[in-house]
């Protein structure tokens, strides 16, 4: 029965994913993104995911998603191996969508296939009253 739950969870995730109509390098590739409320629901259900905070270390120390790892955007190219290759990875920052998408596509180029972007960024996470760790 455990396998059935895994399939249902995967289908639920796939259904909840919002496909952004983002062109990349002239191709119709889309960036997978998740709404803040959906990500919070996954935390509440105890689902395994890793949040990667692309903001500065100072901003990270002021508050971040539960269990998030700090990996500032300007250090991504030298530290990308710290991003797990299993389970769901949620990238986020408080930057322009195009900046977080640069990180997404960089990691996709390194053969990461478990990536999503937090749809509205950290500010929306906080505004919606979701938990923040310090």
C-alpha positions in Angstrom: 0.0 0.0 0.0 3.0 2.3 0.6 3.7 2.4 -3.1 0.2 3.5 -3.9 0.5 6.4 -1.5 3.7 7.4 -3.2 2.0 7.4 -6.6 -0.9 9.4 -5.2 1.5 11.9 -3.6 3.4 12.2 -6.9 0.1 12.7 -8.8 -1.0 15.3 -6.3 2.3 17.2 -6.7 2.1 17.1 -10.4 -1.5 18.4 -10.3 -0.5 21.2 -8.0 2.5 22.3 -10.0 1.9 25.6 -11.8 3.6 25.8 -15.1 4.9 29.3 -15.8 4.9 30.2 -19.5 8.5 31.2 -19.3 10.6 31.0 -22.5 14.2 29.9 -22.1 16.8 30.4 -24.7 14.1 30.8 -27.3 12.5 27.5 -26.6 9.1 26.9 -24.9 10.6 25.4 -21.8 8.7 26.1 -18.6 9.9 26.6 -15.0 8.1 24.5 -12.5 6.8 26.6 -9.7 4.7 26.0 -6.6 2.4 28.3 -4.7 3.4 29.2 -1.1 0.3 27.7 0.4 0.9 24.4 -1.4 4.5 24.3 -0.1 3.3 25.0 3.4 0.8 22.2 3.1 3.6 19.8 2.2 5.5 20.8 5.3 2.4 20.3 7.4 2.0 16.8 5.9 5.6 15.9 6.7 6.6 15.5 3.1 10.3 15.5 2.3 11.5 18.7 0.6 14.5 20.9 0.7 14.1 24.7 0.5 17.1 26.5 -0.9 17.3 30.1 0.1 19.1 32.1 -2.6 19.2 35.3 -0.6 22.3 36.7 1.2 23.4 34.9 4.3 22.4 38.0 6.3 18.9 37.9 5.0 18.8 34.1 5.7 19.8 34.7 9.3 16.9 37.1 9.7 14.4 34.4 8.8 13.9 31.6 6.3 11.6 28.7 5.4 11.6 25.8 7.9 14.8 23.7 7.4 16.0 25.8 4.5 19.6 25.8 3.4 21.4 29.0 2.7 23.0 29.1 -0.8 23.3 32.7 -1.9 22.7 33.2 -5.6 26.2 34.7 -6.1 27.8 31.4 -4.7 25.6 29.0 -6.6 28.2 28.2 -9.3 30.8 27.1 -6.8 28.4 25.4 -4.3 25.8 23.8 -6.4 26.8 20.3 -5.3 25.2 21.1 -1.9 21.8 21.0 -3.6 20.3 17.5 -3.1 19.5 15.5 -6.1 16.7 13.5 -4.5 13.4 14.6 -3.1 11.8 17.9 -4.0 13.9 21.1 -4.0 12.2 24.5 -3.7 14.3 27.5 -4.8 13.4 30.9 -3.4 14.6 34.4 -2.8 13.2 38.0 -2.7 14.4 38.9 -6.1 13.0 39.3 -9.6 11.5 36.1 -10.9 14.1 36.2 -13.7 16.9 35.9 -11.1 15.6 32.8 -9.4 15.0 31.3 -12.9 18.7 31.8 -13.6 19.4 29.5 -10.7 16.8 27.0 -11.8 18.2 26.8 -15.3 21.8 26.6 -14.1 20.9 23.6 -11.9 18.9 22.0 -14.7 22.0 22.4 -16.8 23.8 20.4 -14.1 21.3 17.6 -14.6 19.0 18.4 -11.6 15.5 17.3 -12.3 13.9 17.7 -8.9 13.6 21.5 -8.9 10.7 23.9 -8.4 10.6 27.6 -7.6 8.5 29.2 -4.8 5.9 31.0 -6.9 5.8 34.4 -5.1 9.0 34.4 -3.2 9.8 34.8 0.5 7.9 38.0 1.1 4.6 36.4 0.1 5.5 33.4 2.3 5.8 35.8 5.3 2.7 37.8 4.3 0.6 34.7 4.3 1.7 33.9 7.9 3.6 30.7 7.1 6.3 29.7 9.6 9.7 31.3 9.5 12.8 30.0 11.3 15.7 32.1 12.5 
